[in-house]
Every structure is written in C-alpha cells, then in structure tokens.
Amino acid sequence: MVLGGVDGTKKRKRWVVWREGGRYPDVIIEITSPSTKSKDTKDNLALYAKVFRTREYYWYDEETGELVGYRLQGDDYVPIVPNERGWLWSEVLGVWLGVSDLPYQGWRYRWLRYYDAEGRLVPTGEEAERQRAEQERQRAEQERLLREQAEQRLAELEAELKRLRGEQ
C-alpha cells in the first residue's frame, strides 16, 4: 500500500487506520494466491472502493502472470487499460506497473516492477546503489587513464624540451 504525505520517520509495525486519523491507502497492490484470489479480486474490490475509497487498486496473480488495475471514479472502480506491454499506468505513483523477468537479487522470476514514463525500469534502492558504485568505478578508471595519458604526454614534452636544449 502507498500513502502520500505521511511521516515516514514514525515507527510503525503496521498501518492502523484509527491511529492515523482515519487515513486509508491511496494505492493498494496485492499479490494474489490461490487461497486469496477470490477475496482479492472480488470482495476487496468492493471494500477498497466503497469503504477505503482507495484511489487505485492493483492485483497480480504470480501463477498466471495476470496483472489488473482499477482507478476510482465516483463511487466505483473502472479498469485501467494496459499498454501494449501489459503495463498499467498509476496516476497516483506516476509510474507504470508491469511484470519483469529480469533477474532480481540473483533470482530469475516474473517480478512486479515499476517503470518510469519512458518505460525504463525504476531501480530498487539496492540496484540504484550498485549502479552508483559502478558509475563511480568507471569514473575513477577514466580519471586514472586520463592521468596516465597526461603523465605520458608530460614525459614526452620534457624529453622534447631536453632534446631542443641539447641536453641529451
């Protein structure tokens, strides 16, 4: 679930609506299982629309790969139409929600992931940190090569200067 404008520094083990000023989630994303699919896809649809008034509701069936989303319009949910990739645009989150079979944490699986408006995978915190570390390694390597080239050029210029002075 996602709630905008919430104090993220407050320690919580769970979200309890009556302890949070009656605040319900803005977005709910559920991973269904065979034992919960009927509740997730039917009962929760009515509960989240009528009681929670959750702006967007998504569910993903890992077994079938089915991803479905709804957006609240008035008192009811209307289905979110997927794009050509089967992704669903979240107006609340400002990202596409889609399925990726790229490896994650060493596992190849059909993961539910976020994509930006241009269709690029939004990295997890861990992935972003690895990318930053790799960019830093590449930057350091480039600086090392440039330094070596500058030192070599300096040595060449010093040798040329000695030659011109007749110091060889």
N, C-alpha and C positions, 0 to 999 in steps of 0.2 A: 504494500500500500504506500501511497505517497500523499503527504500533506504539505501544502505550501505555507510559508510564513510561520513555521513552528520553530521554537527554540530547540535546536538540535543539540545543545550542550546539556540540557536537562537529562539526568539519568532516568531511564525507564527500562523495565523488563518487558513491558507490553504497553499497547495503547489502550487506555481505558477512557471511553468517551465522556463519562460523567466527571472524571478527574481532569479533563481537558476542555472544560467549558462547553460541552456538548458538541465538540468538533468531530466530524466524520471525515474519512479519507476523501481526497479529491480524485484519486485514481486507485483502483484495486486491480492487481494482476494475480490470477490464481493458476497454479499448475494442478490440473485435474489428475485423478487416479480412478481406476475402475470403480472403487468403492464410493467415490465422492462425485463422479461426473454428473449424475442426475441432479444432485443438490446444487453443484456449481453452475450448471448450465440452465437450470430451470428455477429452482427455489431462490438462489442468490440473485438471480436477475431481477426478480420482483422485489426482494428485500433491499437491494442496493439502490434501486430506482425510487421506490416508494418511501422507504424509511431513512436510509442513509443519505439519499439524494447525491450519491457519488457521481461526479461528472463523467467519468469514463470507467468502464469495466471491461477487463480482458480475461480470457481463459485460454490456456494452452494444454492440449492433450499430447503428452510426450509419446504415447504409443502410436497414435495415428498421424502426428505432426500437425493436427488441426489447430489453427490459431484464429480466435474470434474476438471481435471487439465491439463495444457499444458505446454510444455517446448519448448523454441525457438531453432530451429535447422536450421541454414542458415537463410532464409527469412520467414520461415513458422513455425507454431506451430505443434508439434506432441503430441498426447495424452500421458499423464503419466499413466502408467498401475498401477492400485491399487493392494495392497497386499491382502492377504486372509481376512483381516478385513475390506477392502474397503478404507483403508487409502492411501494417496498419499505422496510419499517422495519428499520433497523440497530440491534440491541440494543447492539452494541459502541460505535457512534458516538452513539447517542441522537438520530438524525435520520432523516427519510425521505430516500430516494434516489429521484429522479424526473427526468423529462425536462421541460425548459422551452424554449419557443420565444421567450421574451423576448429582446430584443437584449442582447448582451453585448459590450463593447468595440467597439460600433458594428456588430457583425455580427448578423444575424438567422439563427439556426440552431437545431437541436434539441440544446441543451446538456444534459449530465448535471449536475444541481444538487442541493444539499441543501436540505431544508425542515425547519423546526422541528416540534415535536409538534403545534402548532396549524395547521400547513400553510402557514406564512409562509416565503417564500424566505429562506434564510440568505445574507446578502450576502458577497461576496468582500471581501478587505481593501480593494481599490480602491473597490468600491461603498460599503462602510462609511465610508470616508474622504470620499467625495463626499456621503454623507448627513449626516455630521458637519459638513462645510463648509456645506451648505445649511441645516441647523438653526442654525448659528452666524450665517449671513447673515440668516435670519428673525428670530433673537433680537435682533440688532443693529438691524434695521429696526423691530422692535416697540419697543425701547428709545428709538430716535430719535423715533418717533411719540409715545410717552408723554412724552418730554422736551419736545417741541414743544407738546403739549397743556398740560403743566404751566406752561410759559413763557407761553402764551396766557392761561391762567387767572390766573396771577400778574399779568400786564399788566392784565387786566380788573379784578382786585381792587384793584390800585394806582390805576387810574382811578376806580373807585367810591369809594375812600378819599379821593382828592383832591376828588371831587365833594361828598362828605359834609362835608369840611373847608372847602368853599367856595373851593378853590384853582384853580378852572378859569379 
